Amino acid sequence: MAKEMTRLAVIGSGIMGNGIAQIGAFGGYATRLQDISSEALAKARKTIEANLRKGIERGKYEEADMRRALGNLSYTTDLREAVGDADVVIEAVTENLELKRALFARLDELCPPRTLLATNTSALSITAIAAATKRPAQVIGMHFFNPPHIMRLIEIVRGLETSDESLRLAEEVSRRMGKETVAVNDKAGFITSRINAAIGNEAFRMLEEGVASARDIDKAVRLGLNFPMGPFELVDLVGLDTRLNALEFMHQHLGERYRPTPIHRTYVAAGRLGRKSGKGFFEYDANGNIIGE
């Protein structure tokens, strides 16, 4: 692998992907953001530019810093173009194991031998994803948090075959992005997803039991436990479908305490996925604010 990494490719331009691309470009990497949808890329570009503009308005950096970051960014629908000369690739597609395995097999074919392959999965097996490639030592988890340009932590997850050098390089990338890291072994849900899923599942059960409303459970957790947001607001931010996929995986590997609740399945079946669909446990306006707050 390259001793110094300068070229970054991010696969998937949704909430996580565009945020990762933004901080990669801001950290000085020549960054390509790839998505199969040109419409999604156009939306990602607007989001990144708006986020960077807000940073200037809040006094975090200067106009020249924003322009430098934007100059480091490019966009493409062509996977081969995105990764053909990449030193590191970070995947941020849907939380589905088979989809990720298929993508990593393709990345293994298209990327130079030196390339570090990272997945932003929040719960799935790094070892299983790495097994789809011929370079499992160069596959690692880099679990960013939503929104990536604000949240400070990256969980770096080692699969069974992940090398010490890959861990070092992932930590280096994280530092250049301005993040702090924790090292995690490849266990379902890692650290934060296990804790969040356990809290969220208990909140779902309380709602089903009629203990209190979603709004009041969230308020109690924020004000009584000093959490920055309640479990229902958080799952709406993450995406109910994304959390459900993670719970299914954790239920399979960790047991009954992670079994998804009926109300969670019902909301996903109804298309109530959270902020991205405009409605989850709460309803949202065009700016992503909870209606009625």
C-alpha positions as CSV (number, residue, x, y, z in Angstrom):
1,M,0.0,0.0,0.0
2,A,1.0,3.6,-0.5
3,K,3.1,5.2,2.3
4,E,1.3,8.5,1.7
5,M,-2.3,8.6,0.5
6,T,-3.4,11.6,-1.5
7,R,-6.4,10.3,-3.5
8,L,-9.7,9.4,-1.9
9,A,-12.8,7.9,-3.5
10,V,-16.2,7.8,-1.7
11,I,-18.8,5.4,-3.0
12,G,-22.4,6.5,-2.4
13,S,-23.5,10.2,-2.2
14,G,-26.2,10.0,0.4
15,I,-26.1,11.6,3.8
16,M,-23.1,9.7,5.0
17,G,-21.2,9.7,1.6
18,N,-21.5,13.4,0.9
19,G,-20.3,14.2,4.4
20,I,-17.4,11.8,4.2
21,A,-16.4,13.4,0.8
22,Q,-16.6,16.8,2.3
23,I,-14.3,16.2,5.2
24,G,-11.9,14.2,3.0
25,A,-11.6,17.1,0.6
26,F,-11.3,19.6,3.5
27,G,-8.5,17.4,4.9
28,G,-6.6,17.8,1.6
29,Y,-7.4,14.7,-0.3
30,A,-8.2,14.8,-4.0
31,T,-11.6,13.4,-3.5
32,R,-14.0,11.8,-6.0
33,L,-17.6,11.2,-4.9
34,Q,-19.3,8.4,-7.0
35,D,-23.0,7.5,-7.2
36,I,-25.0,5.7,-9.9
37,S,-27.4,8.6,-9.9
38,S,-26.4,11.9,-11.4
39,E,-29.4,13.5,-9.6
40,A,-28.1,12.2,-6.3
41,L,-24.7,13.7,-7.1
42,A,-26.2,17.1,-7.9
43,K,-28.0,17.0,-4.6
44,A,-24.8,16.0,-2.8
45,R,-22.9,18.9,-4.4
46,K,-25.5,21.4,-3.1
47,T,-25.4,19.9,0.4
48,I,-21.6,20.0,0.6
49,E,-21.5,23.6,-0.6
50,A,-24.2,24.6,1.9
51,N,-22.5,22.8,4.8
52,L,-19.2,24.5,3.9
53,R,-20.9,27.9,3.7
54,K,-22.4,27.4,7.1
55,G,-18.9,26.7,8.5
56,I,-17.7,30.1,7.3
57,E,-20.8,31.8,8.8
58,R,-20.1,30.2,12.1
59,G,-16.4,31.3,12.0
60,K,-14.9,27.8,11.8
61,Y,-12.7,28.7,8.8
62,E,-12.2,31.2,6.0
63,E,-13.6,31.5,2.5
64,A,-10.2,30.4,1.1
65,D,-10.5,27.1,3.1
66,M,-13.9,26.4,1.5
67,R,-12.6,27.1,-2.0
68,R,-9.7,24.8,-1.4
69,A,-12.0,22.0,-0.3
70,L,-14.3,22.5,-3.3
71,G,-11.3,22.4,-5.6
72,N,-10.4,19.0,-4.2
73,L,-13.8,17.6,-5.0
74,S,-15.0,15.9,-8.2
75,Y,-18.1,13.9,-9.0
76,T,-18.8,10.9,-11.2
77,T,-21.2,8.2,-12.0
78,D,-18.4,6.0,-13.3
79,L,-17.1,3.6,-10.7
80,R,-13.9,2.8,-12.7
81,E,-13.1,6.5,-13.0
82,A,-13.7,7.1,-9.3
83,V,-11.4,4.3,-8.0
84,G,-8.9,3.7,-10.8
85,D,-6.1,5.6,-9.1
86,A,-7.5,5.8,-5.5
87,D,-5.2,5.3,-2.5
88,V,-8.2,4.8,-0.3
89,V,-11.8,4.0,-1.0
90,I,-14.6,4.5,1.6
91,E,-17.9,2.8,0.8
92,A,-21.1,4.4,2.1
93,V,-23.9,2.5,0.3
94,T,-27.1,0.9,1.8
95,E,-26.6,-1.2,4.9
96,N,-27.0,-4.6,3.2
97,L,-24.3,-7.2,3.5
98,E,-24.7,-8.8,0.1
99,L,-24.7,-5.5,-1.7
100,K,-21.5,-4.5,0.1
101,R,-19.8,-7.8,-0.7
102,A,-20.7,-7.4,-4.4
103,L,-19.4,-3.9,-4.4
104,F,-16.1,-4.9,-2.7
105,A,-15.5,-7.7,-5.1
106,R,-15.9,-5.1,-7.9
107,L,-13.6,-2.6,-6.1
108,D,-11.0,-5.4,-5.8
109,E,-11.0,-5.7,-9.6
110,L,-10.9,-2.0,-10.3
111,C,-8.6,-0.5,-7.6
112,P,-4.8,-0.5,-7.7
113,P,-3.1,-3.2,-5.6
114,R,-2.1,-0.6,-3.0
115,T,-5.6,0.7,-2.3
116,L,-7.0,0.5,1.2
117,L,-10.7,-0.5,1.1
118,A,-12.9,0.8,3.9
119,T,-16.6,0.3,4.7
120,N,-18.7,2.7,6.6
121,T,-21.0,0.0,7.9
122,S,-22.4,0.6,11.4
123,A,-22.9,-3.0,12.3
124,L,-22.1,-5.6,9.6
125,S,-19.1,-8.0,9.5
126,I,-15.9,-6.6,8.2
127,T,-14.5,-10.1,7.8
128,A,-17.5,-11.1,5.6
129,I,-17.1,-8.1,3.4
130,A,-13.3,-8.6,3.2
131,A,-13.8,-12.2,2.1
132,A,-15.3,-11.0,-1.1
133,T,-11.9,-9.6,-2.1
134,K,-8.4,-11.0,-2.7
135,R,-7.0,-8.4,-0.4
136,P,-8.6,-9.0,3.0
137,A,-5.6,-7.6,4.8
138,Q,-6.4,-4.2,3.2
139,V,-10.1,-4.1,4.1
140,I,-11.2,-2.3,7.3
141,G,-14.2,-0.6,8.8
142,M,-14.4,3.1,9.2
143,H,-17.7,3.8,10.9
144,F,-18.5,7.6,10.7
145,F,-21.4,9.2,12.5
146,N,-24.2,11.4,11.2
147,P,-23.5,14.1,10.2
148,P,-19.9,13.2,9.4
149,H,-18.7,16.8,9.0
150,I,-19.8,17.5,12.7
151,M,-19.5,14.3,14.6
152,R,-16.0,13.8,16.0
153,L,-15.7,10.0,16.2
154,I,-14.8,7.2,13.8
155,E,-14.9,3.6,14.9
156,I,-12.1,1.8,13.2
157,V,-13.0,-1.9,13.0
158,R,-10.5,-4.7,12.2
159,G,-11.7,-7.8,10.4
160,L,-10.0,-11.2,11.0
161,E,-7.4,-10.6,8.3
162,T,-7.0,-6.8,8.6
163,S,-3.3,-5.9,8.9
164,D,-1.6,-3.5,11.3
165,E,-0.6,-1.3,8.4
166,S,-4.2,-1.0,7.3
167,L,-5.2,0.1,10.8
168,R,-2.4,2.7,10.8
169,L,-3.4,4.1,7.5
170,A,-7.1,4.3,8.5
171,E,-6.1,6.2,11.7
172,E,-4.0,8.5,9.5
173,V,-6.9,9.2,7.2
174,S,-9.2,9.9,10.2
175,R,-6.7,12.3,11.7
176,R,-6.4,14.3,8.4
177,M,-10.2,14.5,8.5
178,G,-10.0,16.0,11.9
179,K,-11.5,13.0,13.7
180,E,-10.8,11.0,16.8
181,T,-10.8,7.2,16.7
182,V,-11.4,4.1,18.7
183,A,-10.2,0.6,17.7
184,V,-12.8,-2.1,17.7
185,N,-12.7,-5.8,17.0
186,D,-15.1,-7.2,14.4
187,K,-18.2,-8.0,16.6
188,A,-21.7,-7.3,15.4
189,G,-22.7,-3.7,16.1
190,F,-19.3,-2.7,17.2
191,I,-19.6,-0.3,20.2
192,T,-22.0,2.5,19.5
193,S,-24.5,0.7,17.4
194,R,-25.0,-2.0,20.0
195,I,-25.6,0.7,22.7
196,N,-27.9,2.8,20.5
197,A,-29.8,-0.2,19.2
198,A,-30.4,-1.5,22.8
199,I,-31.6,1.9,24.0
200,G,-33.8,2.3,20.9
201,N,-35.4,-1.1,21.1
202,E,-36.3,-0.5,24.8
203,A,-37.8,2.9,23.8
204,F,-39.8,1.2,21.0
205,R,-41.1,-1.4,23.5
206,M,-42.1,1.4,25.9
207,L,-44.1,3.1,23.1
208,E,-45.8,-0.2,22.3
209,E,-46.7,-0.7,26.0
210,G,-48.2,2.8,26.2
211,V,-45.7,4.0,28.8
212,A,-45.5,7.4,27.2
213,S,-45.5,9.1,23.8
214,A,-42.5,9.2,21.6
215,R,-42.2,12.9,22.2
216,D,-42.2,12.5,26.0
217,I,-39.8,9.5,26.0
218,D,-37.4,11.6,23.9
219,K,-37.8,14.6,26.3
220,A,-37.2,12.4,29.3
221,V,-34.0,11.0,27.8
222,R,-32.7,14.4,26.8
223,L,-33.4,16.2,30.0
224,G,-33.2,13.4,32.6
225,L,-30.2,11.5,31.1
226,N,-28.5,14.4,29.4
227,F,-28.5,12.8,26.0
228,P,-28.2,15.2,23.1
229,M,-31.2,13.7,21.4
230,G,-33.9,11.1,22.3
231,P,-34.0,7.6,20.8
232,F,-36.9,8.4,18.4
233,E,-35.3,11.6,17.1
234,L,-32.0,9.6,16.7
235,V,-33.6,6.7,14.8
236,D,-35.4,9.2,12.5
237,L,-32.0,10.8,11.8
238,V,-30.3,7.4,11.2
239,G,-33.1,6.1,9.1
240,L,-35.6,3.4,10.4
241,D,-34.7,1.1,7.5
242,T,-30.9,1.4,8.2
243,R,-31.5,0.7,11.9
244,L,-33.8,-2.2,11.0
245,N,-31.1,-3.8,8.8
246,A,-28.5,-3.4,11.6
247,L,-30.9,-4.9,14.2
248,E,-31.6,-7.9,12.0
249,F,-27.9,-8.6,11.8
250,M,-27.4,-8.0,15.6
251,H,-30.4,-10.2,16.4
252,Q,-28.9,-13.0,14.4
253,H,-25.5,-12.7,16.1
254,L,-26.2,-11.4,19.6
255,G,-29.6,-12.8,20.5
256,E,-33.1,-11.8,21.5
257,R,-32.4,-8.4,23.1
258,Y,-31.9,-7.1,19.5
259,R,-35.0,-8.5,18.0
260,P,-36.7,-5.7,16.0
261,T,-40.0,-4.6,17.5
262,P,-43.3,-4.9,15.6
263,I,-43.8,-1.1,15.6
264,H,-40.4,-0.7,14.0
265,R,-41.2,-3.2,11.2
266,T,-44.6,-1.5,10.7
267,Y,-43.1,1.9,10.2
268,V,-40.6,0.7,7.7
269,A,-43.2,-1.2,5.8
270,A,-45.3,2.0,5.6
271,G,-42.4,4.0,4.2
272,R,-42.0,6.0,7.4
273,L,-38.2,6.0,7.3
274,G,-37.4,9.2,9.2
275,R,-36.1,12.6,8.1
276,K,-35.1,11.3,4.6
277,S,-38.8,10.4,3.9
278,G,-40.3,13.4,5.7
279,K,-41.9,11.2,8.3
280,G,-40.8,8.6,10.9
281,F,-41.8,8.8,14.5
282,F,-42.1,12.5,13.9
283,E,-42.9,14.6,10.8
284,Y,-40.3,17.0,9.3
285,D,-40.5,20.2,7.3
286,A,-38.3,20.8,4.2
287,N,-35.4,22.0,6.4
288,G,-35.4,18.8,8.4
289,N,-37.0,20.3,11.5
290,I,-39.6,18.4,13.5
291,I,-43.1,19.9,12.8
292,G,-44.7,21.0,16.1
293,E,-41.5,21.5,18.0
